[in-house]
């Protein structure tokens, strides 16, 4: 299906927006009136520029407070409309969006609204223009799509139809099934937006928190299915008001927007994307490492240095099935002047198919500079610039990346670590929603509830994504901290390692002098009050600095190392099917980390 986007979704000047929209791959554009008014370009030049870029101008919007006006205001309304029709002719746009009135002067009279909309449609038709009437969720008298349709049907003019907007429909809890009763030819336009589920005034919700489909909590795909069953064959168009998007990188936001529509089409069964290949585990985590700190910490955690890359300054460290790659070639010239998480290797049964789906969903494919003997590895960039490699480790039918490492004799004292449990990725605030969609659409991971966690200097927003079986878990974090208020936790990344017996692991780490994060006694006093723990277990937790959490499935024990550069490790044990990430303990961890960095 054709894909369009409203210019209000993006930051920048109108010309910058048009360029980014075309470069992303959209077919058309909605011109938002404010963008036109602020542009130094004439309507004719905007029309020509859109044509040069291969874009159609699908809609001009909005025209407000047009229906059910008192008689003394009608002439003024029609005069205003005629002026806008003239502008639209110069733009080459033949469809105008008319929003249901919010004016205090509007009358609660459907017959009058139908009569005046018919008159408006007659005027529009004389210019070769059609009118798409939309019910705003906060409209004074008309605020549901079915009410708007009744008025359009009563007006009965071929140049008058309805515009359906997913946010206005779903934010009010309206049942979209009734859309199927509207003739497809009378649905003149479809606008799509998602939003996080929030308890707030619908106008403020709409103006500041909309997001692209798949990034929020509304069933946009379900609504689209109803619209398509009605027979709608126009473009899928995005109309998103979002404070973050309107400050972000224009080109990047446009690509994110198109990705959301591609994924939405797939959810509605209207496109043939390569099927998602859900990763089955972590092959490795790669860290930039230019000093002795990380090798020393890995040794204390029980890892052994088992190999060195045959052509790059890269070492492989292993314990059980947990593999850490240390890359000393990543320095200030490549954006990693200090220890930091640079890449993740994801196990997949079909690396080529994983890469193919990523490309189809507009993920940036990373160029690979490899020697002839290096194993082929496809990689894409995640929204936070972390590199994601698609791997099939030590499989007889596929070259393994581990073959690039020359083995070396390993001497280490394991600490009971078995595998990588999850990885926490810090997101720039303006990429958080993009990341949620990226991991769901590209990798087929399931997003969980978005949480806000207390930080001593603000809030930490976190959202986990995981495979159905939990073999791959990622925590996407973004700090919302006041500038200059204190050390920022937003820079930290961490790798969670699973232990088969975390109490034994904690004892070994303490014997070796591993730099573990201290936990205040106040935490354990509160833990004793909140949970009826066995006294022996409570003493052990306090003695070893272990944190405790519990959900409906099981329990969770974990501890943290001190931070090295931007990286720290978490050791975890999931007992009896625990599914979470110890979020209740995050404020304690964050406070302890801030205390160590002051």
C-alpha positions in Angstrom: 0.0 0.0 0.0 1.1 3.6 -0.6 2.7 5.2 2.5 2.4 8.8 3.5 3.3 11.0 6.5 2.3 14.3 7.9 5.0 17.0 8.0 4.1 17.7 11.7 5.7 14.3 12.6 9.2 15.7 12.0 11.6 18.4 13.0 13.1 21.0 10.7 11.9 23.3 7.9 9.4 22.1 5.4 12.0 21.6 2.7 14.1 19.5 5.1 11.1 17.5 6.0 10.2 16.8 2.4 13.8 15.7 1.6 13.9 13.3 4.6 10.5 11.9 3.8 11.4 11.1 0.2 14.9 9.7 1.2 13.2 7.4 3.7 11.1 5.9 0.9 7.6 7.4 1.5 5.2 7.8 -1.5 3.3 10.9 -0.3 3.0 13.6 2.3 0.4 15.5 4.3 1.2 19.2 4.4 0.5 20.6 7.8 -0.6 24.2 7.5 1.8 25.6 10.1 4.7 24.2 8.1 3.4 25.9 5.0 2.9 29.2 6.8 6.5 29.2 8.1 8.0 28.3 4.8 9.6 30.9 2.5 8.7 28.7 -0.5 5.7 29.5 -2.5 3.0 26.8 -2.8 4.0 26.3 -6.4 7.6 25.7 -5.4 6.6 23.3 -2.7 4.4 21.5 -5.3 7.3 21.3 -7.7 9.8 20.3 -5.0 7.6 17.4 -3.9 7.2 16.2 -7.5 11.0 16.4 -7.9 11.4 14.1 -4.9 8.7 11.7 -6.2 6.2 12.7 -3.5 2.5 13.2 -4.0 0.7 15.8 -1.7 -2.0 13.6 -0.4 -3.7 15.9 2.1 -3.7 19.5 3.3 -4.6 20.0 6.9 -6.2 21.1 9.2 -9.3 23.2 8.5 -11.0 23.9 11.8 -14.4 24.9 13.2 -16.2 24.6 9.9 -19.6 22.9 10.8 -22.7 23.8 12.9 -21.7 27.4 13.2 -24.3 30.1 13.8 -25.6 31.8 10.7 -23.7 35.0 11.3 -20.4 33.0 11.2 -21.1 30.9 8.1 -20.1 33.5 5.6 -16.8 34.0 7.3 -16.2 30.3 7.4 -16.9 29.9 3.7 -14.7 32.9 2.8 -11.9 31.3 4.8 -12.4 28.0 3.1 -12.3 29.6 -0.4 -8.9 31.2 0.4 -7.6 27.7 1.5 -9.0 26.1 -1.6 -7.0 28.6 -3.7 -3.8 27.7 -1.8 -4.5 24.0 -2.3 -4.9 24.5 -6.0 -1.4 26.1 -6.1 0.0 23.2 -4.0 -1.6 20.6 -6.2 -3.5 19.1 -3.3 -7.0 17.8 -3.8 -8.0 16.6 -0.3 -8.6 18.8 2.7 -8.9 17.6 6.3 -11.7 19.2 8.2 -11.7 18.6 12.0 -14.8 18.5 14.1 -15.4 21.8 15.7 -14.0 22.7 19.2 -15.4 26.2 19.1 -17.6 27.3 22.0 -19.9 28.8 19.3 -20.6 25.5 17.6 -24.2 24.3 17.9 -25.2 20.8 18.9 -27.2 20.2 15.7 -26.4 17.3 13.4 -28.7 18.5 10.7 -27.1 21.9 10.6 -23.6 20.3 10.7 -24.6 18.1 7.7 -26.1 21.0 5.8 -23.0 23.2 6.3 -20.6 20.4 5.4 -22.5 19.8 2.2 -22.3 23.4 1.4 -18.5 23.3 2.1 -18.2 20.2 -0.1 -20.0 21.9 -3.0 -17.6 24.8 -2.8 -14.6 22.4 -2.7 -15.9 20.4 -5.6 -15.9 23.5 -7.7 -12.1 23.6 -7.2 -11.6 19.9 -7.8 -11.2 19.3 -4.1 -12.7 16.8 -1.7 -13.4 17.2 2.1 -12.4 14.5 4.6 -14.3 15.1 7.9 -12.6 13.9 11.1 -13.9 13.5 14.6 -11.4 14.9 17.1 -11.4 13.0 20.3 -12.0 16.3 22.1 -14.5 17.7 19.6 -17.1 19.9 21.2 -20.1 17.9 19.9 -18.7 15.4 17.5 -15.9 13.3 19.0 -16.4 9.7 17.7 -16.0 8.4 14.3 -19.5 6.9 14.1 -21.0 10.3 14.9 -18.9 11.9 12.2 -20.0 9.2 9.7 -23.7 9.8 10.5 -23.2 13.5 9.7 -21.3 12.7 6.4 -24.0 10.2 5.4 -26.7 12.7 6.1 -24.9 15.4 4.1 -24.8 13.0 1.1 -22.3 14.7 -1.2 -19.7 12.9 -3.4 -17.0 15.4 -2.4 -17.5 14.7 1.3 -16.1 11.7 3.1 -14.6 10.7 6.4 -11.1 10.7 7.7 -10.4 8.0 10.3 -7.6 8.6 12.8 -6.4 5.7 15.0 -5.6 7.9 17.9 -8.9 9.7 18.0 -10.7 6.4 17.8 -8.7 4.2 20.2 -7.9 6.9 22.8 -11.7 7.1 23.6 -12.1 3.4 23.7 -14.4 3.3 20.7 -15.0 0.0 19.1 -13.4 0.1 15.7 -15.4 -2.9 14.4 -18.2 -0.5 13.3 -15.8 0.9 10.7 -16.6 -2.1 8.5 -20.1 -0.7 8.1 -18.7 2.4 6.3 -18.5 2.1 2.5 -14.8 2.0 1.6 -15.2 4.7 -1.0 -16.4 7.1 1.7 -13.3 6.6 3.8 -11.3 9.4 2.1 -8.2 9.1 4.3 -6.6 7.1 7.1 -4.3 8.6 9.7 -2.3 6.3 12.0 -0.7 6.9 15.3 0.0 4.9 18.5 0.5 6.1 22.0 1.6 4.8 25.4 -1.4 4.0 27.7 -1.7 7.0 30.0 -4.3 8.4 32.4 -4.5 12.0 31.3 -6.4 14.6 29.4 -6.9 13.3 25.9 -5.8 16.6 24.3 -2.5 16.7 26.1 -2.0 13.0 25.5 -2.6 13.6 21.8 -0.4 16.7 21.4 2.7 15.4 23.2 2.8 11.6 23.5 1.7 10.1 20.2 4.2 7.7 18.6 4.5 5.6 15.6 2.5 2.3 15.3 4.1 -0.5 17.3 5.8 1.9 19.8 2.8 2.4 22.1 0.0 0.4 23.6 -2.9 1.0 21.2 -4.2 -1.8 18.9 -3.4 0.1 15.7 -3.0 -3.1 13.7 -6.5 -4.3 14.7 -8.0 -1.0 13.6 -6.2 -1.2 10.3 -7.7 -4.6 9.6 -11.2 -3.2 10.1 -10.5 -0.3 7.8 -9.2 -2.6 5.1 -12.2 -4.9 5.4 -14.4 -1.8 4.8 -12.7 -1.5 1.4 -10.3 1.4 2.0 -7.6 1.6 -0.7 -6.0 4.9 0.0 -2.6 5.5 1.6 -1.5 4.5 5.1 -0.5 7.9 6.6 1.2 8.8 9.8 0.1 11.8 11.9 2.1 11.9 15.1 2.4 14.8 17.5 5.5 14.1 19.7 7.8 16.5 21.5 10.8 14.2 21.1 10.2 13.5 17.4 9.9 17.2 16.7 13.4 17.8 18.2 15.1 14.7 16.8 17.1 14.1 13.6 14.7 14.6 10.7 16.1 11.9 8.4 16.4 9.3 11.2 12.8 9.9 12.4 11.5 9.5 8.9 13.2 6.1 8.5 11.8 5.1 11.9 8.3 6.2 10.7 8.5 4.1 7.5 9.7 1.1 9.5 6.6 1.4 11.7 4.3 1.3 8.6 6.1 -1.7 7.1 5.8 -3.6 10.4 2.1 -2.5 10.6 1.4 -3.8 7.1 2.9 -7.1 8.2 0.8 -7.3 11.3 -2.3 -6.7 9.1 -1.2 -9.4 6.7 -0.7 -7.0 3.8 3.0 -7.5 3.0 5.4 -10.3 2.4 8.3 -9.5 4.6 10.9 -12.1 5.4 9.6 -14.0 8.4 11.1 -12.9 11.8 14.0 -15.2 13.0 13.9 -14.8 16.7 17.4 -15.1 18.2 17.9 -18.2 20.4 20.6 -16.9 22.7 23.7 -14.7 23.1 26.8 -15.7 21.2 28.9 -13.0 22.8 29.1 -9.5 24.1 31.9 -7.4 22.8 33.5 -4.7 24.9 35.9 -1.9 24.0 38.9 -2.4 26.3 42.1 -0.4 26.1 43.5 -1.0 29.6 44.0 -3.7 32.2 40.7 -3.0 34.1 38.4 -5.3 32.2 40.8 -8.3 31.9 41.4 -8.1 35.6 37.7 -8.0 36.4 36.9 -10.9 34.1 39.6 -12.9 35.7 38.1 -12.2 39.1 34.7 -13.3 37.8 36.2 -16.6 36.7 36.6 -16.1 33.0 39.5 -17.6 31.1 41.2 -16.0 28.1 40.8 -18.7 25.5 41.8 -17.2 22.2 43.1 -14.3 20.2 41.8 -13.1 16.9 44.2 -14.1 14.1 44.2 -10.6 12.5 42.7 -8.1 15.0 43.6 -6.9 18.5 40.7 -8.9 19.9 40.6 -11.5 22.7 38.0 -14.1 23.6 37.2 -14.8 27.2 34.9 -17.7 28.2 33.2 -19.3 31.2 30.6 -21.9 30.6 28.6 -20.7 27.6 29.2 -17.0 28.5 31.6 -15.4 26.0 33.1 -11.9 26.3 35.1 -10.4 23.5 37.6 -7.7 24.4 38.5 -5.4 21.5 41.5 -3.1 22.1 41.2 -1.7 18.6 38.1 0.4 19.5 39.3 3.7 20.9 38.6 7.4 20.7 38.7 7.3 16.8 35.8 4.8 16.8 33.8 6.4 19.6 34.9 4.2 22.5 37.7 6.0 24.5 36.8 4.0 27.6 35.5 0.5 28.4 32.1 0.2 26.8 29.7 -2.3 25.3 30.2 -2.1 21.5 28.5 -5.2 20.1 26.3 -8.2 20.8 26.4 -11.5 19.0 23.0 -13.1 18.7 22.5 -16.8 18.0 20.1 -17.4 15.2 19.2 -20.6 13.2 19.5 -18.7 10.0 21.9 -15.7 10.0 21.2 -14.8 6.3 17.4 -14.7 7.0 18.0 -12.6 10.1 20.0 -10.1 8.1 17.5 -10.1 5.2 14.6 -9.2 7.6 16.7 -6.5 9.2 17.4 -4.9 5.7 13.7 -5.2 4.8 12.9 -3.2 7.9 15.5 -0.5 7.1 18.0 -1.5 9.7 21.4 0.1 8.9 23.6 -2.7 7.5 27.2 -2.3 8.7 30.1 -2.7 6.3 32.4 -5.6 7.3 36.2 -5.2 6.9 37.4 -8.8 7.1 40.3 -10.8 6.1 39.8 -13.7 3.6 40.0 -16.2 6.4 37.5 -14.5 8.6 34.1 -16.1 9.1 31.2 -14.2 7.3 29.2 -12.2 9.8 26.3 -10.0 9.0 25.8 -7.0 11.3 23.3 -4.2 11.7 23.3 -1.1 13.9 20.8 -0.9 16.7 19.2 2.5 17.5 21.8 3.2 20.2 24.6 2.3 17.7 25.3 -1.0 19.3 26.4 -3.5 16.6 24.2 -6.6 16.3 25.9 -9.7 14.8 23.9 -12.7 13.6 25.8 -15.8 14.5 25.5 -19.6 14.4 28.2 -20.7 16.7 30.0 -24.0 16.2 27.3 -25.4 14.0 28.5 -28.0 11.4 26.6 -26.4 8.6 27.7 -22.8 9.1 31.1 -21.1 9.6 31.6 -20.2 13.2 33.0 -16.9 14.3 35.0 -18.7 17.0 37.1 -20.1 14.2 38.7 -16.7 13.8 40.4 -17.0 17.2 43.7 -18.9 17.7 43.1 -21.0 20.8 45.4 -20.5 23.8 45.8 -22.5 27.0 43.3 -21.3 29.5 43.9 -21.2 33.2 41.2 -19.9 35.4 39.1 -20.7 38.4 35.5 -20.7 37.3 32.9 -19.0 39.6 29.8 -20.9 38.5 28.7 -18.6 35.7 26.9 -20.5 32.9 25.7 -18.0 30.3 24.7 -14.4 29.5 21.2 -13.9 31.0 20.5 -10.5 29.6 22.1 -7.3 28.4 21.1 -3.8 29.4 21.4 -1.2 26.6 21.3 2.5 27.4 19.3 4.5 24.9 19.5 8.2 24.1 16.1 9.6 25.3 15.0 10.5 21.8 15.7 7.0 20.6 13.8 5.0 23.2 10.5 4.5 21.3 12.5 3.8 18.1 14.4 1.0 20.0 11.2 -0.6 21.3 9.9 -0.9 17.7 13.3 -1.9 16.3 13.7 -4.9 18.6 10.1 -6.0 18.2 9.9 -5.7 14.4 13.5 -6.6 13.4 14.2 -9.4 15.9 10.7 -10.6 16.7 11.3 -9.9 20.5 8.3 -9.2 22.7 8.1 -5.8 24.4 7.2 -5.7 28.1 5.6 -3.0 30.2 7.6 0.3 30.3 8.7 1.2 33.8 9.9 4.3 35.5 12.4 3.7 38.3 13.6 6.1 40.9 17.2 7.4 40.5 18.7 9.8 43.1 18.9 12.5 40.4 15.7 11.8 38.5 14.0 8.9 36.8 15.2 5.9 34.9 12.8 4.6 32.2 13.2 1.0 31.4 11.5 -1.4 29.0 12.5 -5.1 28.5 12.2 -7.0 25.3 12.6 -10.8 25.1 12.0 -14.0 23.2 9.1 -16.1 24.2 11.3 -18.6 26.0 13.5 -16.0 27.6 16.7 -17.2 25.9 17.3 -13.6 24.8 16.5 -10.7 27.1 17.4 -7.1 26.6 16.6 -4.2 28.9 16.4 -0.8 27.2 17.1 2.0 29.6 17.1 5.7 29.4 17.8 8.2 32.2 15.7 11.3 32.6 18.1 13.3 34.8 18.2 17.0 35.3 21.4 18.5 33.6 24.0 19.3 36.2 22.2 17.6 39.0 24.7 14.8 39.6 26.5 11.8 38.1 24.4 10.4 35.2 23.5 6.8 35.3 22.4 7.1 31.7 25.9 6.3 30.5 26.2 2.9 32.1 25.7 -0.4 30.3 25.7 -3.8 31.8 25.9 -7.5 31.1 24.0 -9.9 33.4 25.6 -13.3 33.8 23.7 -16.3 35.1 25.0 -18.4 38.0 23.9 -21.9 38.8 24.5 -21.1 42.5 24.8 -17.4 43.2 25.6 -17.8 46.9 28.7 -19.9 46.0 29.6 -17.5 43.3 29.3 -14.5 45.6 31.6 -16.2 48.2 34.2 -16.9 45.5 34.1 -13.3 44.2 34.5 -11.9 47.7 37.5 -14.3 48.4 39.1 -13.0 45.2 38.6 -9.4 46.1 36.3 -8.7 43.1 35.0 -5.1 43.3 31.4 -5.7 44.2 28.9 -2.9 44.7 28.1 -2.4 48.4 24.5 -2.5 49.4 23.3 -0.5 52.4 22.1 -2.2 55.6 18.9 -0.2 55.3 18.0 -2.3 52.3 18.2 -5.5 54.3 16.2 -4.0 57.2 13.4 -3.2 54.7 13.7 -6.6 53.0 13.1 -8.3 56.3 10.0 -6.2 56.8 8.6 -6.9 53.3 9.3 -10.6 53.0 9.1 -13.4 55.5 12.4 -14.9 54.6 14.2 -17.7 56.3 16.5 -16.1 58.9 19.5 -18.0 57.5 18.8 -16.8 54.0 18.4 -13.2 55.2 21.7 -13.3 57.0 23.4 -14.8 53.9 21.9 -12.0 51.6 23.1 -9.3 54.0 26.6 -10.9 54.4 27.2 -11.3 50.7 25.5 -8.1 49.4 22.9 -10.1 47.4 19.6 -8.5 46.4 16.3 -10.3 46.4 13.1 -10.1 44.3 10.1 -12.3 43.8 7.3 -12.5 41.3 4.3 -14.9 40.7 6.6 -17.5 39.2 9.7 -17.6 41.4 12.5 -15.7 43.0 15.6 -13.7 41.8 18.9 -13.2 43.5 21.5 -10.8 42.1 24.6 -8.7 42.8 26.6 -6.1 40.9 30.2 -5.3 40.3 31.6 -1.8 40.4 31.6 0.1 37.1 34.7 0.0 34.8 34.5 2.9 32.3 30.8 2.6 31.2 30.4 -1.1 31.9 29.5 -3.2 34.9 28.4 -6.8 35.4 25.4 -8.2 37.2 25.4 -11.8 38.5 21.9 -13.3 38.6 20.1 -16.5 39.5 16.6 -17.2 38.4 14.8 -19.7 40.6 11.5 -21.5 39.7 10.9 -19.6 36.5 11.3 -15.9 37.7 10.6 -13.7 34.7 11.6 -10.2 35.7 14.8 -8.2 36.1 14.8 -7.2 39.8 13.3 -3.8 38.9 12.3 -3.2 42.5 16.0 -3.1 43.5 17.1 -0.7 40.8 16.8 2.4 43.0 19.2 0.9 45.5 21.7 -0.1 42.8 21.5 3.3 41.1 22.1 5.1 44.5 25.1 2.9 45.3 26.6 3.6 41.8 26.1 7.3 42.2 27.8 7.2 45.6 30.9 5.5 44.1 31.2 8.1 41.3 31.0 11.2 43.4 
